[in-house]
Amino acid sequence: MGGAVSAGEDNDELIDNLKEAQYIRTELVEQAFRAIDRADYYLEEFKENAYKDLAWKHGNIHLSAPCIYSEVMEALDLQPGLSFLNLGSGTGYLSSMVGLILGPFGVNHGVELHSDVIEYAKQKLDFFIRTSDSFDKFDFCEPSFVTGNCLEISPDCSQYDRVYCGAGVQKEHEEYMKNLLKVGGILVMPLEEKLTKITRTGPSAWETKKILAVSFAPLIQPCHSESGKSRLVQLPPLAVRSLQDLARIAIRRAIKKIIHQESLSKSGNGLKNTPRFKRRRIRRRQMETIVFLDKEVFASRISNPSEDNSCEDLEEERREEEKTSAESKPDPPVNFLRQKVLSLPLPDPLKYYLLYYREK
């Protein structure tokens, strides 16, 4: 799946393309996509493909195309404080973006069939928490992952406000998926070759909307043990935050508020800061579509004659782009929260606790 928008040179340009094509339509979703670099979830040798609108698979590791994740995030209608269940959580890329919107009082759980993918997701999550400035810009709901088949979730588990399934759901499992939802909740899943949004409007009432045609690998059916019984998946318990943790959240929020007020006063009572540097993009001239069929790859290229340009036009565009890039270099990002915390008259251990012991 994918190929709906042109590739970007970096994460921001990929998001620009998704916005332009109306896959990203709301500010919350845009902020989450910009905050987490998609390339961080690729293996090093495949990062050159990270900003293409294509799915990626290597062994058990899999990422859906950016246009698919965009539609999923928009359809989920995420809000702070909600509970979220990701079935087939994979690398944790989607769960981490969701966590930026849910905030510290949300619930963020994932179920993944393959234990090696769980370890990969935990490594990527740890890297994000330790090194990304986005962690300090948002109140984060850290995802928790468990290993197991998502069709074997214990029947006494809690229901969720939002549920996403990242594999094709067979029709016979539709009711099972619906029952994971609270009343008022939203379920997004591939059902009968369509990305489908189902809203639970009552105990036995549902609204269904087909979003777009998709092609997902089907859910893997459970393997029963020798006794013939299924292995029930126990989801993480709903954690109650300690008073110490709540104090840390409150202090960080208070410091962020001070930083925001100082920023407004410096920029002239609410005038917007300098806009984010955007690279001037050359117009698209062709679209590449790649279709995976088992182990074979069928590739076709469709050119768009309406966007063809003469060599002179292309050379002029290139010179203009180089000139614009040279004149508009972005300032290096500054982590104001970290600076403010480190300047406080507090013992170093308390400063590091407020910073979640993160690396610079």
N, C-alpha and C positions, 0 to 999 in steps of 0.2 A: 504494500500500500504506500501511497505517497506520490510525489511528483506533481503536486497541485500548484506549488509555487516555486520560483527560481531559488537557487542556492544562495546562501549568504557567505560573505567572507569571514564573518564572526557571528557571535550569538545575537548581538543587537541587530545586525542586518537581517538575520533570519527572522527575527521578531517583526522587524519593519515589513518584510515581505508577507508575513502571515496577517498582519494588520491590514495591509493594502488589499489583500485578497479576502478580507472579512472573515477569516477564521478566528482571529482574536478580535473581540468586540467590546470588552469591558476593561476598565482600568485595573481592577483587582487581578484579573487573569494576566494582563500585560505585565504588571509589576512582578508577579510570580515567575513568569517566563524569563524576564530580564535578570532576575536575581540569581538564577541558577544556570550556569553554563552547561549546555547540553554535552559539550565535548568532555567534560569531567567524568561522564558516565561511560565513555568509550575506553576500550583498551588502547594503549599508546599507539600501536601500529595501525589503528583504524581511524584515528582522530581527524584525518583529512576529509573524511566523509560526514563529520558530525553536523555540519550546517547545511546539508542537503535535505530536502523534504522527502526522505526515504526511510523505510524501516531498516533496522540493522540486527543481524543475528550472528552469533558466534558460539557454537556449542549450545549450552542451555541459556546463555545470556541473550536477552532480546530487548530492543527498544522499538516502539511503534513510531511511525512517521510523525513529525511535528504537527502536521495538519490534523492528524487524528487526535493527538493529545490536546490540541487547541479546542476542537469540538467537544471533547469529553469534559474539559475544565469548564467551558461555557455552559454545557448542559447540566452539570452538577449544581450550578447556582450556589457556590460555596459561601459561607458566612462564618465569622468568628464564633467559636464556642460549639460548633457542630461536631458530631461524631462521624467518622469516615472509615469504611472498610474497603480495602483494595484486594480483590481476589485475583491472584496471579501478579503479585506486587513486583516481581522481577528485580531490576537494578535499584529500585527505590526512587528513581527520578521523579515520577509522577507523585508519589507519596510525599516527597520533600517539598515539591511545589505546593501541594495541597496544605502541608503543614505551615507554610508561610501565611496562608489565609486564615486557617483555623485559629491560630494564636495559642497562647499557653493554657487556655482552659478548654481546648477541644480534645477530641480523642482521635487518634490516627493509627489504625491497625492494618497490617497486611498479612496475607496468607500466600506462601509460595511453595510450590511442589518440590523444588530442587534445593537441597541443602547447600550446594556449592554457590548457587545464586544468592541465597540468604547471606552467606559470608561476604560475597562481593558487594551486596547492598549495604551491609554493615560497615565495610571499609569505606565505601563512597560517602555514607552518612557521616562517619567519623571525620573524614577529610573535609567535608563541608563545614561541620561544626567548628573544627580547629582552625581553618584557614580562610573561610569566606567572609568578607565584610558584610555580605547580605545577612548573615546571622545576627549581626548587631543592628541592622536597619529594621528588622522585623521582630515581632514576638512569635517565636517558633514553637509549633507543636511537633515534638520529635516523634517520628514513626517508630512503632514496635512491630517486628516481623516474627512470624512463627512458621515452622515447616509443616506441610501437610497438604492433602488434597482438599480444595475448597468445596467439594461436594460432600465432604464428611465432617462438616462443622457440627459440633455438639448441639443438640436441639435445645439445650437450656441456656444457650449463649444470649447475650443482650442483643437487642435490635439496634439498628443504626439509622442516623439521619440521611446519610449518603452512602451509596454502595456503587462500586465500579468493578466490572469483570473484564479482564484483558484477554479473554479467549472466547471463541465462538460457543455460545450456549445452545445446546440442543433443546428442541421444543419441550421435551419431557421434563426438563429441569427448570422451566420458566417459573412454576409455582414455588419451587424451592428457593429460587433467588428472590422472589417477591416477599417471601416470609422473613427475609433478613431485614426488612425495612420497618421503621416506625411509621405510624400514621403521619402523613405530611412529608414523608421522606421521598427521596429521588434515587432511582436505580438506573444506571447507564450500562448497557451491555450490547455486544454484537448478537443479534438474534435473527436467524433466517437471512443471513447476508445483509442485514441492515443494522447500523448503529442505532440503538433504540433507547428512548428515554421513557421510563415508566414512573409515574407519580402515584403514591398511595394516598388517595383522598379520603379513605375511610377504612374501617376494619376489613371490609370485603369489597372495596371500591377502588378502581384504578383508572388512570388516564394514560394512554399510550401514544407516543409520537415517534415516527420514524425520522431520523436525522439525515443519514446519507448511506449510500451503498458502500459496504466494506467487505474485506475478505480476511478473516482471522482463522488461525489454526483452531480446531475444536478443542473443547475441554477434554482432558484425559480422564477416562472413567476410573473409579476407585478400584484398587486391587485388594481383594479381601484376604485376610490372614488364613492360615491353615485351618483354624477353627471355624472359618466361614463368616466371622464377624468383621465389620469394618473398623478401621482405626480412627476413632473420633478425634477431631482437631479441637483442642481447647484454646480459645482465644485469650489474649492477655486480659487480666482483670482490670477493671476501671480504677486507675490509681488515684489516690487522694494525696495532693501535694502537701508537703510538710510546711510548717510555719516559716521555717528558714528559707525554703524555696519561694514561698509567696512574698516574703520580704525582699528577696533578690529581684523578683519580677517587678515589684512596686518601685524599688529604688531605680532600676534601669529605666522604667517608664518615666519617672520624675526627671531623671537626667536628660532623657530624650526630649522631654517637653521644654526643658531649659534651653537645650541646644536649638530647638526649633524656634523658640522666642528670640534667641540671640540672632539667629539667621534672618528672621523677619526684620529685626531692627537694623541690621547691617545692610539689608537689601532695599531699605526704604519703605518700611511699614507695609510689607506684603507684596512688594514687587517681585516678580518671578526671577529666580536665578537664571544664569546663562543656560540656554537650552543644551541638551545633550548633543555632543558632537555626532553628526551623521555623515557618513561617507556618501558622496554623490555616486549613484549607481548608474552604470551603462544600461540602456534599455535592453530588455530580453529579446533575443533573436531566435531562440529555439527552445523547445521543451524536450526533455529526455524522459521516457517512460521505461521502467524496468519491471518486468513481471517474473516472479520466481515460481517455477513449477517443479516441485520436489527438489532434485539435485541439479536440474538443468536451469539455465537462465535464458529467457527470451528477451531480447532488447530491441526496441524500435525507437527511431528518432523522428520527430515531427517538427518541421521547420515552420516558422510563421513569416510568410512573405511580406506581410504588412509592416513588419518591423525591420526589414532589410535596409541597410544604409550604404552609401558609397564609402570608399576607402578614405576620402577626404573628411567625411563626417565623423568617421570612427577616430581618425587621428586627432581631429579637433576636440572631440569629447574626451579623449585620453589626456590631452594637454590641459583642458579645463579641470579635469578631476585632479591631476597632479598639483595644479595651482591651488585649488580649493583645499586639498589635504595639507599642503605646506603652510597655508595661511591660518588654518583652523585646527591646530593640534589640541586635543582635549587635555585638560589638566589632570594630573594623576589623582586618583581617588584618595580622600582623607577619611579615616575612621574617627569621627569626632567623639563618638561615645567612648571609645578606648582612650583617647587623649584626655577626656574629661575625668574618667574613672582613675586613671593613673596620676592625675594631678590632685586628687582628693587627699586630705590629711588623715589617711587611714593606714593601718598596718598592711604590709604587702600581702599576707595571706588572704585578707579580706578583699583587697583589690582584685586578686586573681580569682577569688570565688565569684565576685560580681562579673568577671569576664569569662566565666565558665572554664577557667584555666586554658584559654585559647592561645594559640601561637600568634605572633604578630603578623 
